[in-house]
């Protein structure tokens, strides 16, 4: 790996001179600056962003905290964040908390120690006050509170849309797989579904879950059909759980969608590859990531903010786990 010493040696100057050129401070003659820039180009030298930030006490680094990068929804969020930040000259430091509060706190400290100029967080622990001491601008992504700017999708409408679709397509014994109670978007989806179901003459049941993880999705799906064997409509807490419900229903000899209809949530890429393909409520994950990054950059630059809480629309994506017509 090329170092600043290699650049200095090739340019025939001191390391301090190269540093002054890189950081654009102190006097450097025009000819010397040209030599340094030529050496940087020829050696394809890229200065260490973290080292520069520590030296200058400022950086172009943004911390992004995700709860579970194995959930395909979150890489879509991250891609939107990265594309927007990259186009504006910022770089990402990524933290994956695995939904553990201590690991999340450790990453927050890492972000601070690396002089990030802003943080975007999809924390599952927004009520733990672990962000209260963060002085850098903070934007919550796919999460909301009354205390921080946030970008999220309309979970309540998503829940209503899922319930309305199952009712209109003939389900009369519907089971809701309620997402983790400590995550507000999960509560919003559940509330929306309940509001819609309560207005109609249908039976509905609720199975509470505590995570969105792959490992537990099959457990929830098995429990669903053991507790509610006659259910003819499933509102899954997310697409992973929805796909698990497809597997479990088929294993029990149920026909989809004739015997049971299933609706997921998120529209992850895998929902198009399941068999049958999963009908779902789409959250615009990539666009949400971009929007969060734009909001954070506005805050970093101390420009006027017209809207600090941004709610984005959801839509029904009809595939083959719901009836046609």
N, C-alpha and C positions, 0 to 999 in steps of 0.2 A: 504494500500500500504506500502510495506517495505521501510524504509528509511535508510540513512547512520547511523543514531543513533541506529537503531535496530541492524545493523551489528556490530557496535562498542560495544554495550551492550552484545551481544551474544559472541563476541570474547574476551571480557574483556579488551578492549583497548580504547583509546580515539578516538573521531571522526577524529582528525587530523592525527592519525596513519592510519586509514582506508583510508583517503584521499590520504596520501602519497603512499599507496599500489596501489590505483586505478589509480593514475596519474604517478606512477613509478618515483617519485622524492623524494629526501631526504633519510636519512638512516632508514631502517627498518630491524631488525634482522630476520634471516631465520625462526626461530620458530614462531615469531610474525606474519610474512607474511603468514605462513601456517595456523595459527589460523584464520586470517582474510579471507583467501581464502576459508577455510572450512565453515566459517559462511556465506559467500556470497553464496556458493553453497547450503547450507542447507536451507537458507531463500529464495533462488531463486531471489536474489537481482539484479536489473538492474539499473545502475546509470543513472540519467537524463542527456541525451546527451546535451541538451541545457545548463543546469547548468554547466556541465563540460566545454563546449566550452567557456562560459563566464569567467570561472575561469582561464582556460589555455590560453585564447585569441586565441585559434585555435580549430578546430572541424573536424568532419567527415561528416558534414552536407552539402547537396547540395540543392539549391533552384530550384524548377521547376515551371515555370509560364505557365499556359495554358489559352487560351482565352475563352473557353466554355466547361466545363466538361460534359454538357448534350449532346454534339455532340459526338456520339460513336466513331468517328475517334480518338479523343484526348486521351481517356482512353487506346487505343491500343498503342499510342505513349508512354504514361506514364508507361505502363507495361514493355515495352522494356527498358526504362530508369531505372526503379526500379530494374529489374532483373540484369542488368549489374552492377549497382552501388552496390547492395546488395552483389553480388559475390566478390566485391572488398572492402567490409567493410565500405561502405558509407551508409548514410541514407538520406531520402528525406524530405524536407519541401515543401508542395504543395500550390501554389496560383492559384486561379481561378479569372481571371479579369472580366469575363462577357463582354469582349470587351470594357471596360470602362478605359480610360487612367488614371484617378485619382486613381481608385482601383488598377490598375497595379503599379502605382508609390508607393502606400501605401505598396503593397506586396514587392516591391524591397527594401523599407526601412526596412521592417520586416526581410527580408533575411539578410540585412547588420547588423542589430542589433543583430541577432542571430549568427553572425560570420560564415556565410556559406563560404566554401572554393571555391565555384564555382556556377555558375548559368546556367541553360538551359532554354531558353525562346522561346515559340511559339507566340511571341508578334504580335499583329496587328498594333502596333504603332512604328515600327522600325525606322521611320523617325522623331520621336519626340525628339530624343537625350536624352531620359530618362535613357539610359544606359551609357552615356558618362562618368559619374562620378563613375561608378562601377569599383572598383579596382580588384575584384576577377575575375578569368578567366570566360569567357562567351562564350557559344555556342548557336547559333540560330538553332531552330529545325522547319522544314517545313517553314522556312522563310530564306531570304537571304539579305545581303547588301555587299557593298565593304569593310566594316569596321570591321566585326567580322567573326570568323570561323562559318561554317554553315553546316547543313545536311538537304538535301531536295530531293524531287523526281523530275524527269524530266517532268515538267508541259507542256512544249512546245510539246514534243513528245506525251504526253497524249492527248492534244487537237487535234493534228494531227490524232492520232489513232482513236479517237472518230468520227471525221468528215469523215475520210476515210472509216470507217466501215459502217456508215449510207449510204454513197454514193454507196459503193459496194453492199449494200443490197437493193438498189432501192429507197431510199428517194430522192425527188427532190425539196421539199419546207421545208428547215431545219431552225429551230429556235435555236439560242444559248442563253442560260440563262447565261449571263456574271456575274461572281462572283464579290465581292466587289473590287472596283478599287484600293483601298489603300493597297491591299494584293498582293505582287509580284507573288506568285505562281498562283493566280487567273488570273492575267494579262498574265502570260506565257501560261496558258491553252487556254485562249481566243485567243491570238496571233497565237498559233499553229493551232487552229481550223480555224481561218480566212485564214491563209496561205493555208491550204489544200482546203478549200471551194472555194477560189478565183481562183484556178487552174482548176476547173471543171465547167461544164455547169449546175449549179443548182442555184435555188433562195435561198437566206438565209436572215434571219432577226435576230436582236439582241434585247434582253430584258435585260436591266441592273438591277442588284439587289445590295443590300447594306449589306447583312449579310448572314450567313449560318444557321441562327437559325431555330428551329422547328416552332416557332410561325409565322414566316414570310414565311415559305416554301409554305404553302397552299395559301397564298396571291399571291406569284409569279406564282404558278401553275394556279390559276384562271385567273390571268391577261394574262398569256401566251395564253390560248385558247380563251380569249375574243379578244385580239388584233390580233391573228394569227390563226383563226379558221380552215384554210385549211392546217396548217402545217402537214407534214407527217414524220417529224423526229425531235427529241428534244435532244439537248446536254445539260444536266443539269449541274449546277455549282457544285453540289456534290450529294451524294446518297440520302440525306434527301430530297432535292428538286426533285430528280428523282422519289422517292417514292410518293411524293406529286403530281407529274405530272401523275403518274399511276392512283391515286385515282380520280383526276379531269377528266382525259380522259374517264375513265370507267363511271363516273357519267354523262358524256355528251353522252354516248352511243357509244363511239369510240371503235373499236376492236384493241387490241394490240397483235401482231405487224402488223396486216393486214392493218389497217388504219393509224396508227402512231407508229413509232419506238422510243424507249427512251433509252438513255445511261446516266448512272450516273457517279460519280467520287468518288473514295476512296476505295470501296469494304468494307464497314462496315458490321458487321455480319447481320444486319437487311435486307440488300439487298438480302440475300438468303432466307428470310422469306416472302418477299412481294408477292403479287399475281397479275399478273405473276411475277416470280422472275426477278430481275433487272440485265440486262447486264450493266457492269460498267468497268471503268479503275481502276485497282488496284494500290494503292500506298502501298509499303511495310512498313506500319506504325510501326509495332513491331520492325522490323529490323532497321528502321530509329532511333527509340528511343535508341536501343542498340548502334548503331554507334555513336550517339551524346554523349552518356555517355562515351564510350571509348575515344572519342576525348577529352572530358573535363578532364577525369582522366589523360590522357597524358599531358595535359597542366598543371594540378595541380602538377604533379610530375616533371614538367619542363624537360620532355623527348623530344627528337627530334620529330617534327611533319612532316610527309612526305606529308600530304595533308590536308589543313585547310578548304577547301570547297569540300564537298562530295556530288555528285549528284548520286541518286540511280535510277534504271530503273523502268518503269511502264509496265503494261501488260494488255491486253484486257481479261476480264472475260466474256465469252459469256453465257447468260442465255436466258430467254424467252421474253424479251421485244424487241428483234431484230429477224429478219427473219433468218431461217436456210439456209445454203448453200451459 
